[in-house]
């Protein structure tokens, strides 16, 4: 790996974390994990560029549910650790898709255990609890939904059958996490999203989170005006992968002309850059070796 590739990977991992723990992605030889090496999930989620690009719009869509954003605002430490939520989300997606069966199941159970303590009341007085099956279903669904859209926008179109297979596989993980109604096909996804839209809104807590996205320390070495414009462009670019109604809901549906012209090319260029730097990511390589029967030593703790 040359210096530029190493720098690109290091910069990515500084924000997103490393995902190559042998205890998670190695393991018992022949273990296929929860979805297996012949799955669409392995094919799509091994594209680190698409999974990464999906992160911002998925999180924004999640917090459009007022109960989800209430839990985030009341109990999350995102202000102190602005990359923490994206690292945790990425780690969850990769571990549940590529991890060995025991590790993937352990990750799911650990998240459920943490969420068992996330309870409270929204500003409008409505109680919420993170283990509500409806909330789990919404948070779960936003992730594969946006990964599919990011993959098609930056890689290639997917057939209806490919989308259905991917959603069917990911639905298993959602149900293990405690979700109730989880779409298993693209048609079910469309119906599910339409049924959820009346429950989504933007309130003061949502705006506070969106304002944070404009000031989080992604470009700390730049003057404030330039830094803020780059943040705004990043949100426009990320939300361009989301449906129009979601862009309208948060007020990012009318980008400046230059932003509109650059969004698609920048997303595709960044995706090519990450694919070039990572090749087949280590988590996917390790999972492929494990499933094929290779033995990998687990690092001592």
C-alpha positions as CSV (number, residue, x, y, z in Angstrom):
1,X,0.0,0.0,0.0
2,X,1.5,3.3,-1.0
3,X,1.7,6.4,1.1
4,X,-1.4,8.1,-0.3
5,X,-3.5,4.9,0.2
6,X,-2.2,4.6,3.8
7,X,-3.1,8.2,4.5
8,X,-6.6,7.8,3.0
9,X,-7.2,4.7,5.1
10,X,-5.8,6.3,8.3
11,X,-7.9,9.4,7.8
12,X,-11.0,7.3,7.3
13,X,-10.3,5.1,10.4
14,X,-9.6,8.1,12.5
15,X,-13.3,9.1,12.2
16,X,-14.9,5.7,11.5
17,X,-12.7,3.4,13.5
18,X,-10.9,0.2,12.5
19,X,-13.0,-2.9,11.8
20,X,-10.6,-5.8,11.7
21,X,-10.8,-7.5,15.1
22,X,-10.0,-11.2,14.7
23,X,-12.4,-12.0,17.6
24,X,-15.2,-10.6,15.5
25,X,-14.4,-11.3,11.9
26,X,-12.2,-14.3,12.4
27,X,-13.4,-17.2,14.5
28,X,-14.5,-20.8,14.0
29,X,-13.4,-22.0,10.5
30,X,-16.4,-22.5,8.3
31,X,-18.7,-20.3,10.3
32,X,-20.8,-18.3,7.8
33,X,-22.0,-15.8,10.3
34,X,-25.6,-14.6,10.3
35,X,-26.1,-14.2,6.6
36,X,-23.3,-16.0,4.9
37,X,-20.7,-15.5,2.1
38,X,-23.1,-16.0,-0.8
39,X,-25.4,-13.2,0.4
40,X,-26.2,-9.9,-1.1
41,X,-25.3,-8.4,2.3
42,X,-21.7,-9.5,1.9
43,X,-21.5,-8.2,-1.6
44,X,-23.0,-4.8,-0.9
45,X,-21.7,-4.2,2.6
46,X,-18.1,-5.0,1.5
47,X,-18.3,-1.8,-0.4
48,X,-17.0,0.5,2.3
49,X,-17.8,3.6,0.2
50,X,-21.5,2.9,0.1
51,X,-21.8,2.0,3.7
52,X,-19.9,5.1,4.7
53,X,-21.9,7.4,2.4
54,X,-25.1,6.0,3.9
55,X,-24.2,7.0,7.4
56,X,-25.2,10.6,7.5
57,X,-28.6,10.3,5.8
58,X,-29.4,7.2,7.8
59,X,-28.8,9.0,11.1
60,X,-30.8,12.0,10.0
61,X,-33.7,9.8,8.9
62,X,-33.6,8.0,12.3
63,X,-33.8,11.2,14.3
64,X,-36.8,12.4,12.3
65,X,-38.8,10.2,14.6
66,X,-39.3,12.4,17.7
67,X,-38.9,9.5,20.1
68,X,-35.5,8.5,18.6
69,X,-34.2,12.1,18.7
70,X,-35.4,12.4,22.3
71,X,-33.4,9.4,23.3
72,X,-30.3,10.7,21.5
73,X,-30.6,14.2,23.1
74,X,-31.3,12.9,26.6
75,X,-28.7,10.1,26.8
76,X,-26.2,10.2,23.9
77,X,-22.7,11.8,24.3
78,X,-22.5,12.9,20.7
79,X,-21.5,16.4,21.6
80,X,-18.4,15.1,23.5
81,X,-17.7,12.4,20.9
82,X,-19.0,13.6,17.6
83,X,-17.8,10.5,15.7
84,X,-19.0,8.1,18.3
85,X,-22.4,7.4,16.9
86,X,-21.2,7.0,13.3
87,X,-18.4,4.6,14.5
88,X,-21.0,2.6,16.5
89,X,-23.4,2.4,13.7
90,X,-20.7,1.4,11.2
91,X,-19.4,-1.2,13.6
92,X,-22.8,-2.6,14.2
93,X,-23.5,-3.0,10.5
94,X,-20.2,-4.6,9.8
95,X,-20.1,-6.9,12.8
96,X,-23.7,-8.2,12.3
97,X,-23.1,-8.7,8.6
98,X,-19.5,-10.1,8.6
99,X,-18.9,-11.2,12.1
100,X,-18.8,-14.8,13.2
101,X,-22.1,-16.1,14.6
102,X,-21.2,-15.7,18.2
103,X,-19.7,-12.3,17.8
104,X,-22.6,-10.9,15.7
105,X,-25.1,-12.2,18.2
106,X,-23.1,-10.8,21.1
107,X,-23.1,-7.3,19.5
108,X,-26.9,-7.4,19.0
109,X,-27.5,-8.5,22.6
110,X,-25.1,-5.8,23.9
111,X,-26.9,-3.1,22.0
112,X,-30.3,-4.3,23.3
113,X,-28.9,-4.4,26.9
114,X,-27.6,-0.8,26.5
115,X,-31.0,0.3,25.1
116,X,-32.8,-1.2,28.0
117,X,-31.7,1.8,30.0
118,X,-32.8,4.4,27.4
119,X,-36.2,5.5,28.6
120,X,-37.8,8.9,29.2
121,X,-40.3,11.4,27.9
122,X,-40.3,13.6,24.8
123,X,-40.7,17.4,25.1
124,X,-44.3,16.9,24.2
125,X,-44.8,14.6,27.1
126,X,-45.0,11.3,25.2
127,X,-43.0,8.6,26.9
128,X,-40.5,6.7,24.9
129,X,-38.3,3.6,25.4
130,X,-35.5,2.6,23.1
131,X,-36.6,-1.1,23.1
132,X,-40.0,-0.2,21.6
133,X,-40.1,-2.6,18.7
134,X,-41.4,0.2,16.4
135,X,-38.4,2.4,17.1
136,X,-36.0,-0.5,16.7
137,X,-37.6,-1.3,13.3
138,X,-37.3,2.3,12.2
139,X,-33.7,2.7,13.2
140,X,-32.8,-0.6,11.7
141,X,-34.6,0.1,8.4
142,X,-33.0,3.4,7.8
143,X,-29.5,1.8,7.6
144,X,-30.0,-0.8,4.8
145,X,-32.4,1.6,3.0
146,X,-29.7,4.2,2.7
147,X,-27.0,1.7,2.0
148,X,-29.0,0.5,-1.0
149,X,-29.5,4.1,-2.2
150,X,-25.8,5.0,-1.7
151,X,-24.7,1.8,-3.6
152,X,-26.9,2.6,-6.6
153,X,-25.8,6.3,-6.6
154,X,-22.1,5.6,-6.4
155,X,-21.6,2.1,-7.7
156,X,-24.2,0.5,-10.0
157,X,-28.0,-0.1,-10.3
158,X,-29.4,-3.1,-8.5
159,X,-32.1,-5.4,-9.8
160,X,-35.3,-5.8,-7.9
161,X,-34.2,-9.3,-7.0
162,X,-30.9,-8.1,-5.6
163,X,-32.7,-5.4,-3.5
164,X,-35.2,-8.0,-2.2
165,X,-32.4,-10.4,-1.2
166,X,-30.5,-7.8,0.6
167,X,-33.5,-6.5,2.6
168,X,-34.6,-10.1,3.4
169,X,-31.1,-10.8,4.8
170,X,-30.9,-7.6,6.8
171,X,-34.4,-8.2,8.2
172,X,-33.1,-11.1,10.1
173,X,-30.7,-8.8,11.9
174,X,-33.5,-6.3,12.6
175,X,-35.7,-9.0,14.1
176,X,-32.8,-10.3,16.3
177,X,-32.4,-6.7,17.5
178,X,-36.1,-6.6,18.7
179,X,-37.8,-5.0,15.7
180,X,-41.4,-5.9,14.9
181,X,-42.4,-5.0,11.4
182,X,-39.2,-5.1,9.2
183,X,-39.6,-4.8,5.4
184,X,-38.2,-7.8,3.6
185,X,-38.6,-6.6,0.0
186,X,-38.2,-3.3,-1.9
187,X,-42.0,-3.1,-2.2
188,X,-42.5,-3.7,1.5
189,X,-39.9,-1.0,2.2
190,X,-41.9,1.5,0.2
191,X,-45.1,0.6,2.0
192,X,-43.3,0.7,5.4
193,X,-41.8,4.1,4.8
194,X,-45.1,5.6,3.7
195,X,-46.7,4.2,6.9
196,X,-44.0,5.8,9.0
197,X,-44.0,9.3,7.4
198,X,-47.0,10.7,9.4
199,X,-45.0,9.8,12.6
200,X,-41.9,11.8,11.5
201,X,-41.3,15.5,12.2
202,X,-38.7,18.2,13.0
203,X,-38.8,19.7,16.4
204,X,-36.4,21.7,18.6
205,X,-34.4,18.6,19.4
206,X,-34.1,17.7,15.8
207,X,-32.9,21.2,14.9
208,X,-30.4,21.1,17.7
209,X,-28.9,17.9,16.3
210,X,-28.8,19.3,12.8
211,X,-27.2,22.5,14.1
212,X,-24.5,20.3,15.7
213,X,-23.8,18.7,12.3
214,X,-22.9,22.2,11.0
215,X,-20.4,22.8,13.8
216,X,-18.9,19.4,14.6
217,X,-15.1,19.3,14.3
218,X,-14.7,17.7,10.8
219,X,-12.6,20.6,9.4
220,X,-11.0,22.1,12.5
221,X,-8.1,23.8,10.7
222,X,-10.2,26.0,8.4
223,X,-11.6,29.4,9.0
224,X,-15.1,29.3,10.5
225,X,-17.0,30.6,7.4
226,X,-15.3,28.0,5.1
227,X,-15.7,25.3,7.7
228,X,-19.4,25.9,8.0
229,X,-19.9,26.0,4.2
230,X,-18.1,22.6,3.9
231,X,-20.3,21.2,6.6
232,X,-23.4,22.5,4.8
233,X,-22.2,20.9,1.6
234,X,-21.6,17.6,3.3
235,X,-25.2,17.6,4.6
236,X,-26.6,18.5,1.2
237,X,-24.4,15.7,-0.4
238,X,-25.4,13.1,2.2
239,X,-29.1,14.0,2.1
240,X,-29.1,13.9,-1.7
241,X,-29.2,10.1,-1.1
242,X,-32.4,10.4,0.9
243,X,-35.9,10.9,-0.5
244,X,-37.1,14.4,-1.4
245,X,-39.7,14.5,1.4
246,X,-36.9,14.0,3.9
247,X,-34.8,16.8,2.4
248,X,-37.8,19.1,2.5
249,X,-38.6,18.2,6.1
250,X,-35.1,19.3,7.3
251,X,-34.9,22.3,4.9
252,X,-32.1,20.8,2.7
253,X,-34.2,20.5,-0.4
254,X,-33.0,23.6,-2.3
255,X,-29.2,23.5,-2.5
256,X,-27.4,26.4,-4.2
257,X,-26.8,25.8,-7.9
258,X,-23.1,25.0,-7.5
259,X,-23.8,22.6,-4.7
260,X,-26.5,20.9,-6.8
261,X,-24.0,20.6,-9.7
262,X,-21.2,19.2,-7.5
263,X,-23.0,16.8,-5.2
264,X,-23.2,13.8,-7.5
265,X,-19.7,14.0,-8.9
266,X,-18.2,14.6,-5.4
267,X,-20.1,11.6,-4.0
268,X,-18.9,9.4,-6.8
269,X,-15.3,10.7,-6.7
270,X,-15.1,10.1,-3.0
271,X,-16.5,6.6,-3.4
272,X,-13.9,5.8,-6.0
273,X,-11.2,7.2,-3.7
274,X,-12.3,4.9,-0.8
275,X,-12.6,1.8,-3.0
276,X,-9.2,2.5,-4.4
277,X,-7.6,2.9,-1.0
278,X,-9.3,-0.1,0.7
279,X,-9.7,-2.6,-2.1
280,X,-11.5,-5.5,-0.3
281,X,-11.7,-4.2,3.3
282,X,-10.1,-6.3,6.0
283,X,-13.4,-7.2,7.7
284,X,-14.6,-8.7,4.4
285,X,-11.3,-10.5,3.8
286,X,-11.3,-12.0,7.3
287,X,-14.9,-13.1,7.0
288,X,-14.2,-14.7,3.6
289,X,-11.2,-16.6,5.1
290,X,-13.2,-17.7,8.1
291,X,-16.2,-18.9,6.0
292,X,-13.8,-20.8,3.7
293,X,-12.4,-22.7,6.6
294,X,-9.1,-20.7,7.3
295,X,-7.9,-20.6,10.9
296,X,-6.9,-17.1,12.2
297,X,-5.4,-16.5,15.6
298,X,-7.4,-14.4,17.9
299,X,-5.4,-11.5,19.3
300,X,-4.8,-11.8,23.1
301,X,-6.7,-9.2,25.1
